[in-house]
Amino acid sequence: MHAERSEVTMATRKEIAALAGVSQATVSRVLNGDASFKIKPETRRRIMRAAAQLGFANVPMRTIAVLDVHPQVEGLEDEYFQALRQEVEQVAHEQGMTLTYFEDAAELIAGADDYDGFLAIGPGLIEREDLERLHESLPYGVFMDTNPAPAWFDSVQPDLSQCMLDALDAFIDAGRRRIGFIGGRGLIMGLHNHKEDIRSMAFVDWSERLGLDNRDLVYAHGPVTVDNGRASAERMLEEHPEGDRPDAIIVATDPMAVGVLQAFASAGVKVPDDIAVISVNNLPIAQYTAPPLSTFDIDQHELVYAALETLKDAIARNRSCRHHLLISATLVPRGSFIPAAR
């Protein structure tokens, strides 16, 4: 085991070259990030692995692809992923990386030989056959915010299950136990094309464990949009008149919560006095709703940084064991719910 080293000298270039089976000049051009130098991806990876084996943990990864699978909605609903794309650009710039964007898996598969690995952004569905072909063509990839093929690729995601538990705990601590949920369709982990979101699954599971009788207050259908949030809240109020209504609800995303607040305002429901609201994402709009939204902040910079570090590690160590990281989120209290003082 080599101790971690920070500077690649002439002598260590010789060691790396010998271990990777290439010339010292090739090692120099790869480690210096020479964009004009054409080299087979596998040769580049051998050099990176050799450097890692010799104790150089910060070998530069210069060229990566970004598989940007857009959602089928635009505007406010896509704002989270727009911000995530901007964060990818910023972190890549800080680390001197070049990014190339692809909008579908087939396009990336065709150009796979030009890249060390890839990051994937966006909730769009990728077919199983395309995921398998992508794994065969470019085995080093990290999906951010989703996890469609855990046996083939790494992933980094916000810990949405923990968010649901933390929100339930906060409501219970504040004396609210009639807690509902409003969300939309989603894809659970892996190649299982079930129209169920991890947030609704976690909400139901944690509610049962906490002894909450609220299955009739789960509204998790349709797209994750402002309009569907409003429609779901209207349906909840219609099906549960005063005396049977929840005293708190968790909403899957801020855009849906915007629609929920609109429905409550139209029906004369006071937030948080009648029904308290907690959401997820902490988008800029959350500060300007009436009342401002209490919502979980997802640290996108940390999510992207962790994804890049995971990708570097997979390439450098030729790792076949997949890593799946969860990034914690923090509740930002605002007017829609103030947690009880501890």
N, C-alpha and C positions, 0 to 999 in steps of 0.2 A: 504494500500500500504506500503510495507516494503522498507526502504532505502537500497541501495545496500551495501552488506557486502562482505568482501574479505576472511575471515578466518573461516573455519568450526571447531568449538570447540566441546567438549563433549556435552555441553548443547544444541548446535544447531543440533548436530547429533540426539539428542533425539527428537527435534522438527520435523526434516525431517522424522525420522522414524515413528513418530505418524501420520504425514500428509500423508505419502505414504503407511501406513499400513504394515510396515516391521520391522524387528529388527534393533537395533542400529548397531549390528555387520555387517549386510548386507549393511547398509548405508556406514559404514567405508570402507568395501572392494570395494564397487562400486566407491566411491569418491577417494579412493587411487589408483584406476586403477589396481586392482589385476587381472592379466591376467589369473590366474589359477582358478578364481572363476566363476563357471557356474551359470548363472541366466537367467531367461526368459527375452527377450527383452522388453516386456511390463512392467515388474517389474522394470527394469533399467530405463525405460522412466518415470515411476511414481516417482521414486526417483529424477530424474533430474528435473521433473516438480515441485515437492515439494520444492526442493532446490531453484529453480528459483522464486517460489511464496514467499519464505521467504527472498528473496533479494540477493541470491548468483548468480551473473550473469556469473561467470566463472567456472561453474561446468564442470569437464573434460569429454570429449567425447572420449573414448579410442579406440573403434573398429568401423571402417566404411568400407563399400565396395566401390570399384571403378568399375563402368561399363565402360569399355574401348572399345568403338565401333570404330574399325579402319576404316579409309577410304579405298577405293578400289584402291588407288595408293600408291606408296612408294617413298622413296628418298626425293628429295628436296620438293616435294608437301606435304609431311607429316611432314616436319621439324617443322612447327608451333605447331602441336599437340605433337610431341616428346618433345619440350621445355615445353609445358604445363604439360605433365606427370612428367617431372623432377621437375617442380615447385610444383606440388602436393606433391611429395615425400619430398621436402625440407620443406614445410610449415607443413606437418604432423609430420615430425621429430622434428621441433621446438616446436610443441605443444604436443609431447609425444603420438601421435596417431599411431595405428597399421592399416595398409591398406591391404586389400585383393582384388586382381584384378579378374574381370570376363570379358570374351570377348563377351558374349551374354546374353540377358535378361533372357532366360530360365534357364541358369545356376545360375544366381543371385536369381531368384524366388525360385529355389529349396533350396538355402541356406539362405533365407531371415531371418529366425529365429535367426541366429547367429549375426545379425548386428543391430546397432542403426539406421542407415540410409545409404545413398549412395550418391556419387558424380558420375556424368557421363561426360566422355570426348569423343570427336570424332564426326565426322559428319556422321557416318554410319546410314542408315535408320533402325529404329525399327518399326515393324508393330504395328498397333493400338491395336490388341488383346494382344500382349505382353506388351504394355504400360499399358493397363487396368489391366492385371493380376499382373504386377509389383506394381501398385498402391494399389491393394488389399492386396498384400503380404508385402510390405514395403512402407508405404505411405510417408515417409520422404526422399525426394531426391532432389538434385539440379543438373540441367544440366548446364554445362559450355560451353559457346560459341554457344549453340544451344537452342532451345525452342520447342521441339516436342509436348509437352502435357501441355500447360499452365494452364489448369483447374485441373491438377492432381499433378504437381510438380513445385517447384520453379526453377528459372533460373538466371544466371548471364552472361551477354554478353557484348562484346564491342559495343559501340554505333556507328555502321557502317553507319547509316543514317546521323548522325551528321558529320562523316568523309566525306561523299559525299558532304554535304553542305559546309563544311570548305574548301574542295579542289576546288569546284566551285568558292567560294568567293575569294580564293587566286589567281586563274587564272584570274578572272575578274578584280581584283585589279591590276594585272600585264598587263592588256590590252588585254587579250586573251579571246575571246568569241566564237570561233569556237571549241567547246570542245567535244571530243568523249569519248566513254567508251568501254573498253574491259574486259569481264568477262566470267563466265561460269555458268553451272547449279547449282542450290541449292534448298533447301526446305524452303519455307516461314513458318512463325510461326504457330505452331499448327499441327493438324492432316490433313492438306491439302497438299496432295502430288503433288504440282505444281512444275514443273521444272523451278523455277524462284528464283533468289537470291535477298536478301534484298538490296544488293548494287545496282543492276541494277534497281530495283524498285525505290529506293530512288533517284538515278541519274536522272531517267526520270521525277519523280515527282518534284524534286527541279529545274530541268532545265526549266520545264514549268512555274513554279512559278517565276523564274528569267527572263523569256522572252527569253530563248535561243532556237533557232531553230536548233536542233541537233538530231532529231529522226533518221535520216539516218546515224548517226555516232555511233549507239549503236550496238555492236557486243558481244552478251551474249549467247553463245551456247557452248555445249560440256563440257568436264571435265576441272577442274581448274589445268592445267598442263603447263609446259614450252612449250611443243609441240603445244598445243592448243593456247597459247598466241602468239607464232610465226605465226601459220597459220591464226589466226584472224587478226593480224597486216598486214600480206601479202594480205589478202582479202580486208582489209580497203584501203590499198595503191592502189590495182588494181582497186577498184571500185571508188576511188576518186583520179584522177590524180592531178598533180600540178595545183594550182589555186583553187582547190575544197577540198583540204585536211584540216584536223583540224590543229589548231596551238597549241593544248594541248590535252592530253588524261589522263583519270583516269583509272588505271588498278586495278582489284579487289584484286589481291594478288601479292606478290613479285615473286613467281615462274612464274606466267604468264608474269610479267613485264620483267623477264629475256628473255623470248622468244620474247617479243615485241621489246626489244632493239636489239636482234640479227637480227630480220627482218628489222628494220630501218637501221642498219649498212650495211646490204647486199644491201639495196636499195639506199644507199648514203644519207639517211635522217639524218640531224645533230640534235642531242639532246643536249641542249634545244633550239638551235637557230631556227630550222624549226618546231619542235614539242616538247613541254615540256611534261614531264611525272611525274605523282604522283601515288604512289602505296600504298598498305596497308600491314602491319604486321611487318615491320622493322626486318626481319630476318638477320642473319649475312652476307648472300650473298649480301645484298643490298649495303654494303660498298665496294664491289669488282667488281661490274659491271662497264661497260664503257659506259657512265659516271656513277658514283655512284648514286643510286636511292634516290630520295626524297620520303619518305614513312611515313605512320602513325605508330607510336610506340604504341602497345597495352601492357599495364602494366600487365603482366601475374601474377606477385606476388600479386598485388592488386585484380585481378580477382579471384584467388584461395582463398585468405584470405577472401574476401567477400562471396564466396561460402560456406566456412566452417562456417563462422559466421551465415549465413542464415540457414544452416542446423542445427546448434546448437539451434538457436532460435525456429525453427519449432518443434524440438524434445522437448525442455524444456517447451514450452508453449502449446504443442499439437495443434499447429496452423493449421487450415484448410483453411484459406485465403492465397492464393498463392502470393508470392512476386517475382517480376521480376525486377532485377536491371540492369542498363546500366552503363558501365564503360567508361569514356571518353578516347580518344586517342589523342596523340600529334604529329603534323607533325614535322619530322626530316628533315630539308632541306639539300640536297646534290646537286651534279652536274646536275641532270636531271631537276631540277627546283629550282630557287632561288626566294622566294616571294619578292614582292615589299616592300621597306622600309616604315614603318608606322611612 
